Amino acid sequence: MVDLANPQRLIRALAVFQTTGETYSSFRQKKNKKELDFEVIYFVVNTDREKLYYRINQRVEDMIQLGLVAEANNVYPHKQINALQTVGFKELFKYFDGAWDLKTAIDQIKQNTRRFAKRQLTWFRKKDAIWIDADDQSKAIAEIIKLLS
């Protein structure tokens, strides 16, 4: 089943069918059942939430200083493209549309980035991941070396 309202997915489904002769859904089912010939190991560099949020907020400020607004403005004519529906661009597009002022857009970038980080941590908690304290690099290196030996 393909979302007919999503042109990118529809094009992808047609390309898969034309190339393989299989429907997109059957292709995906086979793809998901393929066994990996290697073991996936997840390492999560973790820190306390207050520090993480401070770093996120600081990183957004740095990105603004380094030209994120100008970069978003350059791609604004193509704002409908799915690849541009990301944290940072979509908030600045609302600023360019006149829906928000720049401060609100920046605050929303920070908030949405924090939400994204929280979702990532939630996803990794469901995995058999190795959690490493961001503030203890020597312990992190020792953990990795021990695991790889």
GROMACS elastic network, one bead per residue, 0.5 to 0.9 nm:
[ bonds ]
;  ai    aj funct       b0    kb
    1     4     6  0.88268   500
    1    23     6  0.86262   500
    1    24     6  0.75047   500
    1    25     6  0.61402   500
    2     5     6  0.87374   500
    2     6     6  0.82545   500
    2     9     6  0.68055   500
    2    10     6  0.63446   500
    2    13     6  0.71308   500
    2    24     6  0.76838   500
    2    25     6  0.78777   500
    3     6     6  0.55282   500
    3     7     6  0.81849   500
    3     9     6  0.67883   500
    3    10     6  0.68206   500
    4     7     6  0.68064   500
    4     9     6  0.77865   500
    4    10     6  0.60904   500
    5     9     6  0.86765   500
    5    10     6  0.80776   500
    6     9     6  0.55277   500
    6    10     6  0.62295   500
    6    11     6  0.87396   500
    7    11     6  0.60507   500
    7    12     6  0.85021   500
    8    11     6  0.52108   500
    8    12     6  0.61793   500
    8    13     6  0.86343   500
    8    82     6  0.85374   500
    9    13     6  0.60459   500
    9    14     6  0.85642   500
   10    13     6  0.50827   500
   10    14     6  0.62184   500
   10    15     6  0.85901   500
   11    14     6  0.51532   500
   11    15     6  0.61376   500
   11    16     6  0.86454   500
   12    15     6  0.50377   500
   12    16     6  0.61641   500
   12    17     6  0.86232   500
   12    24     6  0.82044   500
   13    16     6  0.51300   500
   13    17     6  0.62039   500
   13    18     6  0.85774   500
   13    23     6  0.72582   500
   13    24     6  0.51294   500
   13    25     6  0.84534   500
   14    17     6  0.50853   500
   14    18     6  0.60192   500
   14    19     6  0.84756   500
   14    23     6  0.83271   500
   14    24     6  0.77807   500
   15    18     6  0.50927   500
   15    19     6  0.59879   500
   15    20     6  0.83787   500
   15    24     6  0.88836   500
   16    19     6  0.52012   500
   16    20     6  0.58061   500
   16    21     6  0.73475   500
   16    22     6  0.70093   500
   16    23     6  0.71594   500
   16    24     6  0.61088   500
   16    27     6  0.77654   500
   17    20     6  0.53629   500
   17    23     6  0.54034   500
   17    24     6  0.64584   500
   17    27     6  0.86822   500
   18    21     6  0.56321   500
   18    22     6  0.79360   500
   19    22     6  0.81624   500
   20    23     6  0.82641   500
   20    27     6  0.83983   500
   22    25     6  0.82939   500
   22    26     6  0.65219   500
   22    27     6  0.62376   500
   23    26     6  0.53797   500
   23    27     6  0.61440   500
   23    28     6  0.86665   500
   24    27     6  0.50029   500
   24    28     6  0.61587   500
   24    29     6  0.86761   500
   25    28     6  0.51092   500
   25    29     6  0.62339   500
   25    30     6  0.87557   500
   26    29     6  0.50526   500
   26    30     6  0.62950   500
   26    31     6  0.85005   500
   27    30     6  0.53395   500
   27    31     6  0.61179   500
   27    32     6  0.87021   500
   28    32     6  0.60870   500
   28    33     6  0.86460   500
   29    32     6  0.52294   500
   29    33     6  0.63744   500
   29    34     6  0.89182   500
   30    33     6  0.51749   500
   30    34     6  0.64225   500
   31    34     6  0.54637   500
   31    35     6  0.89895   500
   32    35     6  0.82156   500
   35    38     6  0.87756   500
   36    39     6  0.72186   500
   36    40     6  0.86461   500
   41   128     6  0.79069   500
   41   129     6  0.67662   500
   41   130     6  0.77467   500
   42   124     6  0.79155   500
   42   127     6  0.77555   500
   42   128     6  0.71745   500
   42   130     6  0.60903   500
   42   131     6  0.84330   500
   43   124     6  0.89590   500
   43   129     6  0.57410   500
   43   131     6  0.59758   500
   43   132     6  0.69883   500
   43   144     6  0.87007   500
   44   121     6  0.82710   500
   44   124     6  0.74600   500
   44   129     6  0.66714   500
   44   130     6  0.60629   500
   44   132     6  0.58662   500
   44   133     6  0.84346   500
   45   130     6  0.85908   500
   45   131     6  0.61355   500
   45   133     6  0.59221   500
   45   134     6  0.53883   500
   45   140     6  0.85684   500
   46    49     6  0.88325   500
   46    52     6  0.83425   500
   46   121     6  0.86437   500
   46   131     6  0.64862   500
   46   132     6  0.57864   500
   46   133     6  0.51583   500
   46   134     6  0.54177   500
   46   135     6  0.85450   500
   47    50     6  0.83853   500
   47    51     6  0.66321   500
   47    52     6  0.61934   500
   47   132     6  0.84032   500
   47   133     6  0.59443   500
   47   134     6  0.55548   500
   47   135     6  0.72376   500
   48    51     6  0.55630   500
   48    52     6  0.62004   500
   48    53     6  0.87346   500
   48   133     6  0.89604   500
   49    53     6  0.60015   500
   49    54     6  0.84498   500
   50    53     6  0.52751   500
   50    54     6  0.61969   500
   50    55     6  0.86951   500
   51    54     6  0.50509   500
   51    55     6  0.61892   500
   51    56     6  0.86136   500
   52    55     6  0.51420   500
   52    56     6  0.61744   500
   52    57     6  0.86484   500
   52   114     6  0.83888   500
   52   117     6  0.87381   500
   53    57     6  0.60993   500
   53    58     6  0.84724   500
   53   110     6  0.85880   500
   53   114     6  0.63932   500
   53   117     6  0.89567   500
   54    57     6  0.52026   500
   54    58     6  0.61187   500
   54    59     6  0.85459   500
   55    58     6  0.50277   500
   55    59     6  0.59706   500
   55    60     6  0.85870   500
   56    59     6  0.50512   500
   56    60     6  0.62524   500
   56    61     6  0.86980   500
   56   110     6  0.68026   500
   56   113     6  0.70799   500
   56   114     6  0.68100   500
   56   117     6  0.88622   500
   57    60     6  0.52276   500
   57    61     6  0.63796   500
   57    62     6  0.87319   500
   57   107     6  0.87145   500
   57   109     6  0.88084   500
   57   110     6  0.55694   500
   57   111     6  0.84368   500
   57   113     6  0.85249   500
   57   114     6  0.83360   500
   58    61     6  0.50722   500
   58    62     6  0.61855   500
   58    63     6  0.86507   500
   58   110     6  0.89251   500
   59    63     6  0.61292   500
   59    64     6  0.86169   500
   59   110     6  0.88609   500
   60    63     6  0.50308   500
   60    64     6  0.62324   500
   60    65     6  0.86474   500
   60    88     6  0.85587   500
   60   106     6  0.76573   500
   60   109     6  0.72996   500
   60   110     6  0.63604   500
   60   113     6  0.86302   500
   61    64     6  0.51233   500
   61    65     6  0.62650   500
   61    66     6  0.86554   500
   61   106     6  0.81223   500
   61   110     6  0.87777   500
   62    65     6  0.50295   500
   62    66     6  0.61153   500
   62    67     6  0.88030   500
   63    67     6  0.64015   500
   63    68     6  0.55744   500
   63    69     6  0.86285   500
   64    67     6  0.53866   500
   64    69     6  0.62669   500
   64    70     6  0.88593   500
   64   106     6  0.82326   500
   65    68     6  0.73304   500
   65    69     6  0.86754   500
   66    69     6  0.87213   500
   67    70     6  0.53018   500
   67    71     6  0.61695   500
   67    72     6  0.86298   500
   68    72     6  0.60428   500
   68    73     6  0.84464   500
   68    88     6  0.79396   500
   68    89     6  0.83659   500
   68    92     6  0.89088   500
   69    72     6  0.51860   500
   69    73     6  0.61034   500
   69    74     6  0.87017   500
   69    88     6  0.88819   500
   69    89     6  0.84290   500
   69    92     6  0.69462   500
   70    74     6  0.62424   500
   70    75     6  0.89341   500
   71    74     6  0.51548   500
   71    75     6  0.67040   500
   71    76     6  0.86562   500
   71    89     6  0.87690   500
   72    75     6  0.53369   500
   72    76     6  0.58942   500
   72    79     6  0.89018   500
   72    84     6  0.89767   500
   72    88     6  0.81127   500
   72    89     6  0.57016   500
   72    90     6  0.87383   500
   72    92     6  0.67224   500
   72    93     6  0.73634   500
   73    77     6  0.79560   500
   73    89     6  0.88355   500
   73    92     6  0.80806   500
   73    93     6  0.78696   500
   73    96     6  0.77071   500
   74    77     6  0.73757   500
   74    78     6  0.87970   500
   75    78     6  0.54888   500
   75    79     6  0.65598   500
   75    84     6  0.81671   500
   75    89     6  0.88011   500
   76    80     6  0.86092   500
   76    84     6  0.88948   500
   76    89     6  0.84227   500
   76    92     6  0.88605   500
   76    93     6  0.66032   500
   76    96     6  0.80425   500
   77    80     6  0.81810   500
   78    81     6  0.58863   500
   78    84     6  0.79231   500
   79    82     6  0.80144   500
   79    83     6  0.88284   500
   79    84     6  0.60827   500
   79    85     6  0.74651   500
   79    89     6  0.82776   500
   79    90     6  0.78738   500
   79    93     6  0.72316   500
   80    83     6  0.86249   500
   80    84     6  0.72568   500
   80    85     6  0.76646   500
   81    84     6  0.56032   500
   81    85     6  0.71113   500
   82    85     6  0.53509   500
   82    86     6  0.83347   500
   83    86     6  0.69655   500
   84    87     6  0.86416   500
   84    89     6  0.63076   500
   84    90     6  0.70828   500
   85    88     6  0.85926   500
   85    89     6  0.66161   500
   85    90     6  0.54831   500
   86    89     6  0.57274   500
   86    90     6  0.58893   500
   86    91     6  0.85561   500
   87    90     6  0.60514   500
   87    91     6  0.68885   500
   87   108     6  0.88276   500
   87   109     6  0.61302   500
   87   110     6  0.88414   500
   87   112     6  0.65289   500
   87   113     6  0.65567   500
   87   116     6  0.86279   500
   88    91     6  0.55934   500
   88    92     6  0.63009   500
   88    93     6  0.86873   500
   88   105     6  0.83809   500
   88   106     6  0.80304   500
   88   108     6  0.84547   500
   88   109     6  0.53445   500
   88   110     6  0.85361   500
   88   112     6  0.85219   500
   88   113     6  0.82981   500
   89    92     6  0.51283   500
   89    93     6  0.60153   500
   89    94     6  0.87344   500
   89   109     6  0.85369   500
   90    93     6  0.50214   500
   90    94     6  0.65309   500
   90    95     6  0.88874   500
   90   105     6  0.89691   500
   90   109     6  0.86728   500
   91    94     6  0.52362   500
   91    95     6  0.66082   500
   91    96     6  0.89422   500
   91   100     6  0.84149   500
   91   104     6  0.86262   500
   91   105     6  0.51845   500
   91   106     6  0.74871   500
   91   108     6  0.65965   500
   91   109     6  0.62725   500
   92    96     6  0.62461   500
   92    97     6  0.85080   500
   92   100     6  0.84726   500
   92   102     6  0.75671   500
   92   105     6  0.57589   500
   92   106     6  0.76937   500
   92   109     6  0.83159   500
   93    97     6  0.60366   500
   93    98     6  0.85964   500
   93    99     6  0.88603   500
   93   105     6  0.86636   500
   94    98     6  0.62854   500
   94    99     6  0.53217   500
   94   100     6  0.58883   500
   94   101     6  0.84980   500
   94   105     6  0.72940   500
   95    98     6  0.51617   500
   95    99     6  0.57803   500
   95   101     6  0.55783   500
   95   102     6  0.59460   500
   95   104     6  0.81660   500
   95   105     6  0.61201   500
   96    99     6  0.76408   500
   96   100     6  0.79700   500
   96   101     6  0.85943   500
   96   102     6  0.87425   500
   97   100     6  0.77504   500
   98   101     6  0.70512   500
  100   103     6  0.80591   500
  100   104     6  0.59479   500
  100   105     6  0.61992   500
  101   104     6  0.54350   500
  101   105     6  0.63593   500
  101   106     6  0.88364   500
  102   105     6  0.50421   500
  102   106     6  0.61767   500
  102   107     6  0.85644   500
  103   106     6  0.51638   500
  103   107     6  0.60952   500
  103   108     6  0.85428   500
  104   107     6  0.50228   500
  104   108     6  0.60597   500
  104   109     6  0.85701   500
  105   108     6  0.50721   500
  105   109     6  0.61949   500
  105   110     6  0.87365   500
  106   109     6  0.50065   500
  106   110     6  0.63476   500
  106   111     6  0.86798   500
  107   110     6  0.51547   500
  107   111     6  0.62231   500
  107   112     6  0.86249   500
  108   112     6  0.58827   500
  108   113     6  0.82620   500
  109   112     6  0.52450   500
  109   113     6  0.59612   500
  109   114     6  0.85263   500
  110   113     6  0.51845   500
  110   114     6  0.62142   500
  110   115     6  0.86988   500
  111   114     6  0.51377   500
  111   115     6  0.62756   500
  111   116     6  0.86826   500
  112   116     6  0.61146   500
  112   117     6  0.86128   500
  113   117     6  0.61944   500
  113   118     6  0.86072   500
  114   117     6  0.50889   500
  114   118     6  0.62306   500
  114   119     6  0.87250   500
  115   118     6  0.50514   500
  115   119     6  0.62801   500
  115   120     6  0.86885   500
  116   119     6  0.50958   500
  116   120     6  0.62494   500
  116   121     6  0.87414   500
  117   120     6  0.50449   500
  117   121     6  0.62917   500
  117   122     6  0.86561   500
  118   121     6  0.51530   500
  118   122     6  0.62215   500
  118   123     6  0.86661   500
  119   122     6  0.50016   500
  119   123     6  0.61555   500
  119   124     6  0.86879   500
  120   123     6  0.50670   500
  120   124     6  0.62841   500
  120   125     6  0.86842   500
  121   124     6  0.51234   500
  121   125     6  0.61945   500
  121   126     6  0.89238   500
  122   125     6  0.51409   500
  122   126     6  0.68138   500
  123   126     6  0.54940   500
  123   127     6  0.70027   500
  124   127     6  0.50661   500
  124   128     6  0.76551   500
  124   129     6  0.64549   500
  125   128     6  0.74397   500
  125   129     6  0.71692   500
  126   129     6  0.82420   500
  130   143     6  0.87548   500
  131   140     6  0.88332   500
  132   135     6  0.86963   500
  132   136     6  0.78434   500
  132   137     6  0.83943   500
  132   139     6  0.79091   500
  132   140     6  0.56477   500
  132   143     6  0.81962   500
  133   136     6  0.54926   500
  133   137     6  0.74398   500
  133   139     6  0.79945   500
  133   140     6  0.69511   500
  134   137     6  0.64837   500
  134   140     6  0.79066   500
  136   139     6  0.55259   500
  136   140     6  0.63543   500
  136   141     6  0.89002   500
  137   141     6  0.61504   500
  137   142     6  0.85562   500
  138   141     6  0.51799   500
  138   142     6  0.61855   500
  138   143     6  0.86205   500
  139   142     6  0.50495   500
  139   143     6  0.61105   500
  139   144     6  0.86844   500
  140   143     6  0.51210   500
  140   144     6  0.63293   500
  140   145     6  0.87024   500
  141   144     6  0.52069   500
  141   145     6  0.61593   500
  141   146     6  0.85196   500
  142   145     6  0.51647   500
  142   146     6  0.60120   500
  142   147     6  0.85227   500
  143   146     6  0.51788   500
  143   147     6  0.61644   500
  143   148     6  0.86807   500
  144   147     6  0.51016   500
  144   148     6  0.61488   500
  144   149     6  0.85908   500
  145   148     6  0.51685   500
  145   149     6  0.60593   500
  146   149     6  0.53378   500
